[in-house]
């Protein structure tokens, strides 16, 4: 069995291993089955949070009969109130949905109760709302804990959920979907602290609605979470890591052809390597209509997009993890019409994030559906490798949030 990192972080384990992470082609996790139903998996909608009732993401939940869509609010800090508000949300979208009242203290009973399992079995589609990822993950395992659990066992309700044709979840309801390791709302550090430490709190498995090994983070550009997802990818040796922006989703299927849907974009980090002090990865940023095939690594841009470049040198940032800054600087770097290196930092003492546009590899595509790119090389360092001076900086010089800030909810 492969060694697993736990919520205790990786520092103690690194000491035991002599301070080195595995490197090379053998370092990545294989797509082994974990907590999976024996039935085939259908479509999964992985939503980045703040979903709007007019979003095209909801098209997958339309066209069913009364109460054909059922929803779970177990991630919520007030799940009963969420049961009402999410029902109103679906009403405003023209969807007749029914609440499955499984949450907190009743998880141990109701995830094993045939009455509630039958509600899942009778549903055409399932939706999981946001709040805190640990609450939802542990509840569906039938062993509720606000901070989630390691090594959960499959409850009858979870087994029924894994067999559904259509499942979607927003924010914390997306964070629990991997069979791979998951981030825990309210406990996993945000980007600055994660990059400084070189590790982040996690649980060793989600609820296995996604049938392939991949990491998921949400509210991604809006909360500047790129740094922590790259650290998590290094820490867990996962080859693919997906960061989903608000009111946006990617559609997962078992054929490995994923499509981006919605208002903003999805950042994808591929083949991350590194250690406690630095990490390197290849970044793609896809917007509406773009696809990526995880079997081949091929990115295909939406038909309306064409290759685009700009002669304007990209501006660096002294607070790269401020809301949406990482996204804007990486987009500008990818679109520049020459090879370039853009050095950014965040906080004090500063961490460093460097973007490299490589001729013949990094490409930007633009269209009505958005601006996207592929193959931008990124590296990040726990300590800045150069003077914290950014002569071409046009961004804010103060962090928007305290450097030790952790969001308490992912809605």
N, C-alpha and C positions, 0 to 999 in steps of 0.2 A: 504494500500500500504506500502511495506517495505521502511524504511528510506534509502536514497541513498546518498553516499558520492559524492562530486563534485570535480571539478578541484581546488577548494579553499583549498583542503587538508582536514584533519580530525581533526586538533587541536581544532578549534572552536566548532565543534560538540561534541568532547569529553568533553569539559568543560561543555557544556549544559547537557550532559548525566552523569555528575559526574565522568568522566575519565575512564569509564569501557567499554570494548568491550563485546558483547554477547559471552557466552561460552556454551559448551556442544553440544548435537546433534542438537539443534534447531538453532545453529548459522549460518549454511550454507544456501546459496541461493538455492531455489528450481528451477527446470527446467521449469520456466514459459515461455510462448510464448511472444516474444517481437519483434515488427517490422517484423514479419514473413509472407511470402506468404502462402496462403492456400494450395498450391501444395506441393507434396512430394519433399524432398531434395535428391540430388544424392550424388556424390563424391566431396570432397573438399580436395585440396592439400595445406597444410600449410607449406610453404618453409621458411627456416631460413635465406635466403639471399645468395649473391655471388653464384648464381646458374650457373653451367657450362653447356655448350651446349651438352656435352656427358653424362650428368647425367641420371640415370634411372628414376628420378622423371618425366622427360619429356615424358616417355612412354605413360602416360595418354593422351597426346596431339597429339599422332601420329595416322595415319590411317584414317584421315578425308580427304575430298575432298578439292579443292582449296578454300582458305579463310574460311575453316570450323572452324579454330581457330581464334578468335578475341581477341585483347588485349587493355588494358586501361592503360594510363600512367599518370593519374591524380595525382598520388602521387609525381611526379617528380618536382624538382625545375626548370627544363627546359623541360616541357612535350613534346614540339614539337620536340626538339632534341632527346628525348627519343623515340618518335614515330619512328624515323629513326633507332636508334641503337637497339631497341628491335626487329624491323623487321629484321635487319641483324642477330641478335642473333638467331631468329627462322629459318632464311635461313640456317645458319651454322648447325642447328640441323636437317635439312631436313623437316622443317614444313612450309607450305605455310599459312602465317597468315596475318590478316588485322587489321589495327589500327582503333580504335573508337576514334575520336578526341574530346573527352570531357575532359575539364580541366579548372581550375582556373576561369577566368572571364566569361566563357561561360557555366558553370555548371548549373546556374539557368535556362537558356533557354534550353540547349540541353538535360538535363535529363528529360524534359517534352515534348521534340520534338519527334513526332512519327517516324521521319526518323531515329533517332539514337536508339530509343527503338527497332525499327524493326531490326537494325543491331544485337542487342543482341538476339532477338528472332530467327534470322536466324542462329546464331552461333551454332556449335556443342560443343564447349568448350570455356571458357573465361579465360584469364590470366591477372593478375594485377601486374604491375612492381613496383619497390621500389622508395623510395624518402623520403617523410614525411607522416606519417600515418594520421595526421589531415587533410591534403589537400584532400586525397582520401576519407576518411570517410565523410567529410562535403560535398564534391562535389557530391557524389552519393545520398545524401539527398537533393541535389539541393540548398544548402545554404553554399556556399564556404567560408571557413576560414582556414588560414594556421595552426592554432592551434586546428582545429576541433570544433565540437559543441556538446552540450548536447541536449537531447530530440528531435533528428531529426525526421522528418516525411518521409514516404516512397514515393519517386518519382516514376513515371511510369517506368523509366529505372531501378531503384533499384528493383522494384517488378519483372521485367522481369529477372534480374540477379539472384534473389533469386530462381527463378524457373528452372534455368539451371541444366542440369544433371551433368556437370563437370565444376567446377571453381577451379582455382589455383591462388596463389599469392605468391610472394617472398618478404621477408623483410617487408617494409611498406605495401606491398600488402598482407601480411599475418596478420599483426597487426590489420587491420581493420575488419577481418573476424568474430570475436565473436559477438554474441548478448549480451554478457556480457560487462563489462567495458573494456576499452582499454587504453594502454599507448600512449603517444603523442610524436612523434619524435621532438627533439629540446627543449622540455619542461619537460619531465619526467626525474628526476634525475637518474644518474647511481647508482650502488650498494652502494658504501660507503656513499654517502650523503643520500640515501633513508634509510639505516639502522640507521644512526645517528639520522635522524629526526623521523623515524617511520611512514612516509607517503610518497606518491609519487603522482605527478600530473597525472590526468587521465580524460577521458570523460566517461559518464555513459552508453554508448552503442556503439558498432560497427555497421556494416552494416548487421549483422545477416545472414551471409552465413553458419555459423556453427549453427546447430539447437539445441545445448545443451549448458548449462552454463559452460563455461571454459575460462580461461585466456590464452593469447598467448604473448610470447616475442621471439625475433629473434637475430641473430648474438650472440648466447647465451653464449657458452663457450668462444668464441673468444673475447668478450667484457666483460666477467666477470659479467654477469647480474643476477646471481642467487640471490644475496641479494635483489635486487629491486623487483624481481618477488615474492619472499616470503613475502615481505612487502605488495605488492599489494594484494596477496591472503588473508593475514590477514585483510587488510583494507576493502576489498570488501566482505569478508565472502564467497568466492568461494572455493568449495571443491577441484577442479582440476585446476592445472596451468601447462602449457606446455612451456618449453624453448627449442627452436629449433636451433641447430647448423647450420653453413653455409654449403651450398651444400647438405642439408639434408631436409627431409620433413616427416610429418606424414600424412597419408591418413585418413581423417575423413569420416565416413558414419553414417547414421541414426540408424543403428543397434547397434552402440556403440563399435564396434570392430575396433580399430585403429592399423595401421601397420606403422612401421618406414621404410623409403626408403632413400638411399643415402650414402654419404661418412662418415659422423660422427655420431652424436647421438641426442637424444631428452631427456632432463631432465624433469621428471614429479614430481611435488610436490603435495602431497595428504594430505587432512585434516589438513591444517595449522591453528594454533591457536596462540594467543598472544595479545600484546598491543603495545603501542608506544615504549616501551623499550626493548622488546624481543619477539621472535617468535619461534615456534617449528613446525616441519613438518616431514613427511616421504617422502624420495626421492627415485625415481627409475630412472635408466639411461638405455635407450634402444637404440640398434643399429640395423642395417639393418636386416629385416626379423622378428624382435621381434614384438609382439602385446600386447595390453592391452585392456581389456574389461571394459568400464566405468560403465556398469550395475552391474558387479560382483567384479570389482577391480582385477581380475585375470590377472597376467602377464605371457605370454607364450614366451619363448625364441626360436629363430630360430633353426631348426633341427640340424644345424652343430655345435651348441654351447653345451658345456658340463660344468658341475660345475668345477670351478677352484679356487685354493687357493695358497697363497704364505707365506713362513715363514719370509719374510722380513718385519720388522716393517715399517709402513707408515711414511713418513716424513711430518711434519707439515709445514706451510708457514706463514711468517710474512706479505705477501701481497697476500692474497688468491683470491682477485678479479683481479689480473693481468691476462692477456690473457691466457686462458686454464689451469690456475693453479688449480682452484676449481675442474675442471673436473679430472685432474690427481691425486690430493690428494684424492678425493672421490673414484675414481676407486681403488687406492692402499689400502684405508681403507676397502672397501667392500671385497677385495680379501685376506686380511690378515687372517691367519688361526686360529685366536683366537679373543675373545671379546676384544675390545679396544676402547679408546676414544682419538681422535686427536683434539687438540685445536689449532685453527688458528686465525690470526688477519689480520687487514688491516689498513693502514694509521696511522695518529697521530692527535688527540688522537685516540687510536686504537678502532675499533669495533672488536667483537669476533665472530667466526664461529666454532662450535664444531660438529664433526662427531662422531657418536657412532655406532660401529658394534656390533650387538646383536646376540649371538649364537642361532641358530635355527630359526632366522628370516631373517637376512641379508645374501643374497646369491649372489655370483658372477658367471657368466657364460662366457666362452670364446670360440671363434671359428674363422674360416676364415672371417666371417661376422662382427667380432668385439668383444669387451669386454663390457658386460652389467652387471647390478646388480639390485636387488630389496630390498626394506625395509631397507635403511640406514637412521638412525635417525639423523636429523640435528636440531641444535638450533643456533640462532644468537642474539647478544646483542648489543645495541647501545653504550655500554661502556664495555671495557674488564673486565672480572671477575677475572683475575689473572695477575701476572707480565707478561709483554710482552717479555717473554723469551722462545725460542724454541730450546732446545738443539739438537733436531734431525732434524732441519730445513736444507733443501738443496735448497730452492728456493730464488729468489731475495728478497732483503730487502728494496727496494725502489718501490713505485708505478710506473707503466708504464705511467700513465696519472695523471694529476692534480686531486686532490680529488674532486674538483667541476666541473670537465669536463663533458660536455654533448655532445653526438654525434649529429651533425646537420642533418645528413641524415642516413637513413637505406635503403641501396641499395641492 
